[in-house]
Amino acid sequence: MDGKTKFVLVFSVIWMVLAAGLFAAVLMKQLDKETFKIVFAVGFVVFSIITSILTWSRKT
């Protein structure tokens, strides 16, 4: 495993933990649904950008 693969794995795990934490917070009514949607959307965009950068840099 090279460094990039390790980074993707670690990043995926962190993302899953964050998503699970957000979901739990929503279930416990600590976050309203609108805030959750915004945070989730921003997180997803950041995740997509980082993933595409990593796959692109792996190809070249």
PDB file of N, CA, C and O in Angstrom:
ATOM      1  N   MET A   1       0.841  -1.207   0.000  1.00  0.00           N
ATOM      2  CA  MET A   1       0.000   0.000   0.000  1.00  0.00           C
ATOM      3  C   MET A   1       0.872   1.251   0.000  1.00  0.00           C
ATOM      4  O   MET A   1       1.766   1.405   0.832  1.00  0.00           O
ATOM      5  N   ASP A   2       0.596   2.134  -0.943  1.00  0.00           N
ATOM      6  CA  ASP A   2       1.355   3.389  -0.951  1.00  0.00           C
ATOM      7  C   ASP A   2       0.685   4.411  -0.032  1.00  0.00           C
ATOM      8  O   ASP A   2      -0.364   4.144   0.554  1.00  0.00           O
ATOM      9  N   GLY A   3       1.298   5.561   0.079  1.00  0.00           N
ATOM     10  CA  GLY A   3       0.810   6.584   1.003  1.00  0.00           C
ATOM     11  C   GLY A   3      -0.585   7.094   0.659  1.00  0.00           C
ATOM     12  O   GLY A   3      -1.403   7.364   1.539  1.00  0.00           O
ATOM     13  N   LYS A   4      -0.838   7.219  -0.654  1.00  0.00           N
ATOM     14  CA  LYS A   4      -2.147   7.753  -1.070  1.00  0.00           C
ATOM     15  C   LYS A   4      -3.277   6.800  -0.706  1.00  0.00           C
ATOM     16  O   LYS A   4      -4.334   7.233  -0.248  1.00  0.00           O
ATOM     17  N   THR A   5      -3.056   5.498  -0.909  1.00  0.00           N
ATOM     18  CA  THR A   5      -4.097   4.511  -0.578  1.00  0.00           C
ATOM     19  C   THR A   5      -4.397   4.555   0.909  1.00  0.00           C
ATOM     20  O   THR A   5      -5.557   4.510   1.320  1.00  0.00           O
ATOM     21  N   LYS A   6      -3.343   4.642   1.716  1.00  0.00           N
ATOM     22  CA  LYS A   6      -3.526   4.737   3.171  1.00  0.00           C
ATOM     23  C   LYS A   6      -4.330   5.978   3.535  1.00  0.00           C
ATOM     24  O   LYS A   6      -5.223   5.925   4.381  1.00  0.00           O
ATOM     25  N   PHE A   7      -4.003   7.101   2.885  1.00  0.00           N
ATOM     26  CA  PHE A   7      -4.703   8.354   3.158  1.00  0.00           C
ATOM     27  C   PHE A   7      -6.185   8.235   2.822  1.00  0.00           C
ATOM     28  O   PHE A   7      -7.039   8.688   3.584  1.00  0.00           O
ATOM     29  N   VAL A   8      -6.489   7.617   1.668  1.00  0.00           N
ATOM     30  CA  VAL A   8      -7.889   7.447   1.262  1.00  0.00           C
ATOM     31  C   VAL A   8      -8.622   6.594   2.291  1.00  0.00           C
ATOM     32  O   VAL A   8      -9.751   6.911   2.666  1.00  0.00           O
ATOM     33  N   LEU A   9      -7.996   5.521   2.749  1.00  0.00           N
ATOM     34  CA  LEU A   9      -8.622   4.655   3.752  1.00  0.00           C
ATOM     35  C   LEU A   9      -8.892   5.416   5.042  1.00  0.00           C
ATOM     36  O   LEU A   9      -9.995   5.359   5.585  1.00  0.00           O
ATOM     37  N   VAL A  10      -7.881   6.129   5.530  1.00  0.00           N
ATOM     38  CA  VAL A  10      -8.035   6.894   6.770  1.00  0.00           C
ATOM     39  C   VAL A  10      -9.117   7.950   6.607  1.00  0.00           C
ATOM     40  O   VAL A  10      -9.956   8.133   7.489  1.00  0.00           O
ATOM     41  N   PHE A  11      -9.093   8.645   5.472  1.00  0.00           N
ATOM     42  CA  PHE A  11     -10.074   9.690   5.218  1.00  0.00           C
ATOM     43  C   PHE A  11     -11.491   9.112   5.166  1.00  0.00           C
ATOM     44  O   PHE A  11     -12.430   9.710   5.691  1.00  0.00           O
ATOM     45  N   SER A  12     -11.639   7.940   4.527  1.00  0.00           N
ATOM     46  CA  SER A  12     -12.957   7.303   4.444  1.00  0.00           C
ATOM     47  C   SER A  12     -13.469   6.938   5.831  1.00  0.00           C
ATOM     48  O   SER A  12     -14.642   7.142   6.143  1.00  0.00           O
ATOM     49  N   VAL A  13     -12.577   6.396   6.663  1.00  0.00           N
ATOM     50  CA  VAL A  13     -12.976   6.029   8.025  1.00  0.00           C
ATOM     51  C   VAL A  13     -13.411   7.262   8.806  1.00  0.00           C
ATOM     52  O   VAL A  13     -14.446   7.245   9.472  1.00  0.00           O
ATOM     53  N   ILE A  14     -12.614   8.343   8.724  1.00  0.00           N
ATOM     54  CA  ILE A  14     -12.956   9.586   9.424  1.00  0.00           C
ATOM     55  C   ILE A  14     -14.303  10.113   8.932  1.00  0.00           C
ATOM     56  O   ILE A  14     -15.134  10.537   9.735  1.00  0.00           O
ATOM     57  N   TRP A  15     -14.525  10.090   7.604  1.00  0.00           N
ATOM     58  CA  TRP A  15     -15.774  10.561   7.027  1.00  0.00           C
ATOM     59  C   TRP A  15     -16.961   9.746   7.542  1.00  0.00           C
ATOM     60  O   TRP A  15     -18.006  10.304   7.878  1.00  0.00           O
ATOM     61  N   MET A  16     -16.788   8.402   7.601  1.00  0.00           N
ATOM     62  CA  MET A  16     -17.875   7.550   8.093  1.00  0.00           C
ATOM     63  C   MET A  16     -18.182   7.846   9.555  1.00  0.00           C
ATOM     64  O   MET A  16     -19.347   7.888   9.952  1.00  0.00           O
ATOM     65  N   VAL A  17     -17.139   8.051  10.355  1.00  0.00           N
ATOM     66  CA  VAL A  17     -17.336   8.369  11.772  1.00  0.00           C
ATOM     67  C   VAL A  17     -18.072   9.702  11.919  1.00  0.00           C
ATOM     68  O   VAL A  17     -18.993   9.822  12.727  1.00  0.00           O
ATOM     69  N   LEU A  18     -17.663  10.697  11.140  1.00  0.00           N
ATOM     70  CA  LEU A  18     -18.326  12.006  11.185  1.00  0.00           C
ATOM     71  C   LEU A  18     -19.790  11.894  10.770  1.00  0.00           C
ATOM     72  O   LEU A  18     -20.671  12.477  11.402  1.00  0.00           O
ATOM     73  N   ALA A  19     -20.038  11.141   9.703  1.00  0.00           N
ATOM     74  CA  ALA A  19     -21.420  10.976   9.228  1.00  0.00           C
ATOM     75  C   ALA A  19     -22.259  10.270  10.292  1.00  0.00           C
ATOM     76  O   ALA A  19     -23.403  10.650  10.542  1.00  0.00           O
ATOM     77  N   ALA A  20     -21.684   9.239  10.915  1.00  0.00           N
ATOM     78  CA  ALA A  20     -22.409   8.520  11.972  1.00  0.00           C
ATOM     79  C   ALA A  20     -22.687   9.447  13.157  1.00  0.00           C
ATOM     80  O   ALA A  20     -23.773   9.411  13.737  1.00  0.00           O
ATOM     81  N   GLY A  21     -21.712  10.269  13.510  1.00  0.00           N
ATOM     82  CA  GLY A  21     -21.891  11.223  14.599  1.00  0.00           C
ATOM     83  C   GLY A  21     -22.977  12.243  14.303  1.00  0.00           C
ATOM     84  O   GLY A  21     -23.788  12.568  15.170  1.00  0.00           O
ATOM     85  N   LEU A  22     -22.987  12.749  13.064  1.00  0.00           N
ATOM     86  CA  LEU A  22     -24.029  13.690  12.656  1.00  0.00           C
ATOM     87  C   LEU A  22     -25.397  13.040  12.713  1.00  0.00           C
ATOM     88  O   LEU A  22     -26.362  13.639  13.187  1.00  0.00           O
ATOM     89  N   PHE A  23     -25.476  11.806  12.225  1.00  0.00           N
ATOM     90  CA  PHE A  23     -26.753  11.092  12.213  1.00  0.00           C
ATOM     91  C   PHE A  23     -27.253  10.883  13.635  1.00  0.00           C
ATOM     92  O   PHE A  23     -28.438  11.062  13.919  1.00  0.00           O
ATOM     93  N   ALA A  24     -26.341  10.503  14.526  1.00  0.00           N
ATOM     94  CA  ALA A  24     -26.719  10.309  15.930  1.00  0.00           C
ATOM     95  C   ALA A  24     -27.209  11.623  16.545  1.00  0.00           C
ATOM     96  O   ALA A  24     -28.181  11.636  17.301  1.00  0.00           O
ATOM     97  N   ALA A  25     -26.526  12.734  16.214  1.00  0.00           N
ATOM     98  CA  ALA A  25     -26.928  14.042  16.739  1.00  0.00           C
ATOM     99  C   ALA A  25     -28.331  14.414  16.252  1.00  0.00           C
ATOM    100  O   ALA A  25     -29.129  14.972  17.005  1.00  0.00           O
ATOM    101  N   VAL A  26     -28.623  14.097  14.983  1.00  0.00           N
ATOM    102  CA  VAL A  26     -29.956  14.378  14.448  1.00  0.00           C
ATOM    103  C   VAL A  26     -30.993  13.539  15.180  1.00  0.00           C
ATOM    104  O   VAL A  26     -32.058  14.033  15.549  1.00  0.00           O
ATOM    105  N   LEU A  27     -30.670  12.260  15.387  1.00  0.00           N
ATOM    106  CA  LEU A  27     -31.607  11.373  16.074  1.00  0.00           C
ATOM    107  C   LEU A  27     -31.879  11.873  17.487  1.00  0.00           C
ATOM    108  O   LEU A  27     -32.998  11.753  17.987  1.00  0.00           O
ATOM    109  N   MET A  28     -30.865  12.429  18.128  1.00  0.00           N
ATOM    110  CA  MET A  28     -31.029  12.939  19.496  1.00  0.00           C
ATOM    111  C   MET A  28     -31.555  14.374  19.504  1.00  0.00           C
ATOM    112  O   MET A  28     -31.619  15.015  20.553  1.00  0.00           O
ATOM    113  N   LYS A  29     -31.936  14.877  18.308  1.00  0.00           N
ATOM    114  CA  LYS A  29     -32.546  16.200  18.144  1.00  0.00           C
ATOM    115  C   LYS A  29     -31.612  17.340  18.565  1.00  0.00           C
ATOM    116  O   LYS A  29     -32.073  18.414  18.951  1.00  0.00           O
ATOM    117  N   GLN A  30     -30.300  17.100  18.489  1.00  0.00           N
ATOM    118  CA  GLN A  30     -29.375  18.182  18.820  1.00  0.00           C
ATOM    119  C   GLN A  30     -29.090  19.053  17.603  1.00  0.00           C
ATOM    120  O   GLN A  30     -28.754  20.230  17.732  1.00  0.00           O
ATOM    121  N   LEU A  31     -29.228  18.459  16.421  1.00  0.00           N
ATOM    122  CA  LEU A  31     -29.093  19.234  15.184  1.00  0.00           C
ATOM    123  C   LEU A  31     -30.446  19.226  14.495  1.00  0.00           C
ATOM    124  O   LEU A  31     -31.124  18.199  14.458  1.00  0.00           O
ATOM    125  N   ASP A  32     -30.836  20.362  13.951  1.00  0.00           N
ATOM    126  CA  ASP A  32     -32.054  20.320  13.149  1.00  0.00           C
ATOM    127  C   ASP A  32     -31.710  19.804  11.748  1.00  0.00           C
ATOM    128  O   ASP A  32     -30.544  19.759  11.356  1.00  0.00           O
ATOM    129  N   LYS A  33     -32.736  19.423  11.015  1.00  0.00           N
ATOM    130  CA  LYS A  33     -32.507  18.767   9.718  1.00  0.00           C
ATOM    131  C   LYS A  33     -31.837  19.681   8.707  1.00  0.00           C
ATOM    132  O   LYS A  33     -31.054  19.213   7.880  1.00  0.00           O
ATOM    133  N   GLU A  34     -32.127  20.971   8.755  1.00  0.00           N
ATOM    134  CA  GLU A  34     -31.523  21.898   7.793  1.00  0.00           C
ATOM    135  C   GLU A  34     -30.008  21.981   7.983  1.00  0.00           C
ATOM    136  O   GLU A  34     -29.247  21.900   7.018  1.00  0.00           O
ATOM    137  N   THR A  35     -29.580  22.143   9.241  1.00  0.00           N
ATOM    138  CA  THR A  35     -28.146  22.189   9.528  1.00  0.00           C
ATOM    139  C   THR A  35     -27.473  20.907   9.075  1.00  0.00           C
ATOM    140  O   THR A  35     -26.384  20.935   8.502  1.00  0.00           O
ATOM    141  N   PHE A  36     -28.130  19.777   9.338  1.00  0.00           N
ATOM    142  CA  PHE A  36     -27.591  18.477   8.943  1.00  0.00           C
ATOM    143  C   PHE A  36     -27.396  18.418   7.431  1.00  0.00           C
ATOM    144  O   PHE A  36     -26.360  17.964   6.945  1.00  0.00           O
ATOM    145  N   LYS A  37     -28.410  18.885   6.688  1.00  0.00           N
ATOM    146  CA  LYS A  37     -28.317  18.860   5.223  1.00  0.00           C
ATOM    147  C   LYS A  37     -27.146  19.701   4.743  1.00  0.00           C
ATOM    148  O   LYS A  37     -26.394  19.276   3.866  1.00  0.00           O
ATOM    149  N   ILE A  38     -26.983  20.899   5.314  1.00  0.00           N
ATOM    150  CA  ILE A  38     -25.894  21.792   4.900  1.00  0.00           C
ATOM    151  C   ILE A  38     -24.541  21.148   5.186  1.00  0.00           C
ATOM    152  O   ILE A  38     -23.673  21.094   4.315  1.00  0.00           O
ATOM    153  N   VAL A  39     -24.369  20.658   6.426  1.00  0.00           N
ATOM    154  CA  VAL A  39     -23.096  20.044   6.812  1.00  0.00           C
ATOM    155  C   VAL A  39     -22.811  18.829   5.945  1.00  0.00           C
ATOM    156  O   VAL A  39     -21.681  18.627   5.500  1.00  0.00           O
ATOM    157  N   PHE A  40     -23.833  18.022   5.706  1.00  0.00           N
ATOM    158  CA  PHE A  40     -23.665  16.806   4.906  1.00  0.00           C
ATOM    159  C   PHE A  40     -23.279  17.160   3.475  1.00  0.00           C
ATOM    160  O   PHE A  40     -22.386  16.540   2.897  1.00  0.00           O
ATOM    161  N   ALA A  41     -23.955  18.160   2.901  1.00  0.00           N
ATOM    162  CA  ALA A  41     -23.667  18.563   1.525  1.00  0.00           C
ATOM    163  C   ALA A  41     -22.237  19.081   1.396  1.00  0.00           C
ATOM    164  O   ALA A  41     -21.510  18.696   0.481  1.00  0.00           O
ATOM    165  N   VAL A  42     -21.837  19.963   2.328  1.00  0.00           N
ATOM    166  CA  VAL A  42     -20.474  20.499   2.291  1.00  0.00           C
ATOM    167  C   VAL A  42     -19.451  19.376   2.441  1.00  0.00           C
ATOM    168  O   VAL A  42     -18.464  19.321   1.708  1.00  0.00           O
ATOM    169  N   GLY A  43     -19.697  18.481   3.401  1.00  0.00           N
ATOM    170  CA  GLY A  43     -18.792  17.353   3.604  1.00  0.00           C
ATOM    171  C   GLY A  43     -18.694  16.474   2.380  1.00  0.00           C
ATOM    172  O   GLY A  43     -17.611  16.009   2.025  1.00  0.00           O
ATOM    173  N   PHE A  44     -19.831  16.244   1.728  1.00  0.00           N
ATOM    174  CA  PHE A  44     -19.834  15.386   0.544  1.00  0.00           C
ATOM    175  C   PHE A  44     -19.059  16.023  -0.597  1.00  0.00           C
ATOM    176  O   PHE A  44     -18.318  15.340  -1.305  1.00  0.00           O
ATOM    177  N   VAL A  45     -19.227  17.338  -0.781  1.00  0.00           N
ATOM    178  CA  VAL A  45     -18.501  18.046  -1.836  1.00  0.00           C
ATOM    179  C   VAL A  45     -16.993  17.972  -1.586  1.00  0.00           C
ATOM    180  O   VAL A  45     -16.216  17.678  -2.495  1.00  0.00           O
ATOM    181  N   VAL A  46     -16.590  18.246  -0.332  1.00  0.00           N
ATOM    182  CA  VAL A  46     -15.164  18.187   0.018  1.00  0.00           C
ATOM    183  C   VAL A  46     -14.622  16.778  -0.224  1.00  0.00           C
ATOM    184  O   VAL A  46     -13.539  16.604  -0.782  1.00  0.00           O
ATOM    185  N   PHE A  47     -15.396  15.770   0.207  1.00  0.00           N
ATOM    186  CA  PHE A  47     -14.997  14.380   0.020  1.00  0.00           C
ATOM    187  C   PHE A  47     -14.827  14.054  -1.463  1.00  0.00           C
ATOM    188  O   PHE A  47     -13.850  13.410  -1.846  1.00  0.00           O
ATOM    189  N   SER A  48     -15.769  14.495  -2.299  1.00  0.00           N
ATOM    190  CA  SER A  48     -15.700  14.229  -3.737  1.00  0.00           C
ATOM    191  C   SER A  48     -14.474  14.892  -4.352  1.00  0.00           C
ATOM    192  O   SER A  48     -13.772  14.283  -5.159  1.00  0.00           O
ATOM    193  N   ILE A  49     -14.218  16.145  -3.966  1.00  0.00           N
ATOM    194  CA  ILE A  49     -13.073  16.874  -4.520  1.00  0.00           C
ATOM    195  C   ILE A  49     -11.770  16.170  -4.160  1.00  0.00           C
ATOM    196  O   ILE A  49     -10.916  15.957  -5.020  1.00  0.00           O
ATOM    197  N   ILE A  50     -11.617  15.808  -2.876  1.00  0.00           N
ATOM    198  CA  ILE A  50     -10.383  15.155  -2.438  1.00  0.00           C
ATOM    199  C   ILE A  50     -10.210  13.814  -3.134  1.00  0.00           C
ATOM    200  O   ILE A  50      -9.110  13.473  -3.567  1.00  0.00           O
ATOM    201  N   THR A  51     -11.306  13.046  -3.244  1.00  0.00           N
ATOM    202  CA  THR A  51     -11.227  11.746  -3.902  1.00  0.00           C
ATOM    203  C   THR A  51     -10.836  11.896  -5.366  1.00  0.00           C
ATOM    204  O   THR A  51     -10.005  11.136  -5.864  1.00  0.00           O
ATOM    205  N   SER A  52     -11.428  12.871  -6.065  1.00  0.00           N
ATOM    206  CA  SER A  52     -11.108  13.053  -7.480  1.00  0.00           C
ATOM    207  C   SER A  52      -9.670  13.530  -7.657  1.00  0.00           C
ATOM    208  O   SER A  52      -8.997  13.114  -8.599  1.00  0.00           O
ATOM    209  N   ILE A  53      -9.190  14.396  -6.769  1.00  0.00           N
ATOM    210  CA  ILE A  53      -7.794  14.844  -6.841  1.00  0.00           C
ATOM    211  C   ILE A  53      -6.859  13.654  -6.657  1.00  0.00           C
ATOM    212  O   ILE A  53      -5.877  13.508  -7.386  1.00  0.00           O
ATOM    213  N   LEU A  54      -7.172  12.800  -5.676  1.00  0.00           N
ATOM    214  CA  LEU A  54      -6.319  11.643  -5.411  1.00  0.00           C
ATOM    215  C   LEU A  54      -6.327  10.664  -6.581  1.00  0.00           C
ATOM    216  O   LEU A  54      -5.272  10.162  -6.970  1.00  0.00           O
ATOM    217  N   THR A  55      -7.503  10.386  -7.147  1.00  0.00           N
ATOM    218  CA  THR A  55      -7.549   9.453  -8.273  1.00  0.00           C
ATOM    219  C   THR A  55      -6.850  10.054  -9.489  1.00  0.00           C
ATOM    220  O   THR A  55      -6.174   9.344 -10.233  1.00  0.00           O
ATOM    221  N   TRP A  56      -7.014  11.367  -9.692  1.00  0.00           N
ATOM    222  CA  TRP A  56      -6.368  12.022 -10.822  1.00  0.00           C
ATOM    223  C   TRP A  56      -4.851  11.998 -10.669  1.00  0.00           C
ATOM    224  O   TRP A  56      -4.132  11.728 -11.631  1.00  0.00           O
ATOM    225  N   SER A  57      -4.360  12.281  -9.456  1.00  0.00           N
ATOM    226  CA  SER A  57      -2.909  12.296  -9.249  1.00  0.00           C
ATOM    227  C   SER A  57      -2.339  10.880  -9.302  1.00  0.00           C
ATOM    228  O   SER A  57      -1.153  10.710  -9.587  1.00  0.00           O
ATOM    229  N   ARG A  58      -3.148   9.876  -9.038  1.00  0.00           N
ATOM    230  CA  ARG A  58      -2.675   8.499  -9.130  1.00  0.00           C
ATOM    231  C   ARG A  58      -2.524   8.089 -10.590  1.00  0.00           C
ATOM    232  O   ARG A  58      -1.637   7.305 -10.927  1.00  0.00           O
ATOM    233  N   LYS A  59      -3.395   8.622 -11.466  1.00  0.00           N
ATOM    234  CA  LYS A  59      -3.344   8.262 -12.882  1.00  0.00           C
ATOM    235  C   LYS A  59      -2.138   8.873 -13.572  1.00  0.00           C
ATOM    236  O   LYS A  59      -1.552   8.247 -14.455  1.00  0.00           O
ATOM    237  N   THR A  60      -1.751  10.092 -13.184  1.00  0.00           N
ATOM    238  CA  THR A  60      -0.657  10.777 -13.878  1.00  0.00           C
ATOM    239  C   THR A  60       0.685  10.396 -13.298  1.00  0.00           C
ATOM    240  O   THR A  60       1.718  10.880 -13.762  1.00  0.00           O
TER     241      THR A  60
END
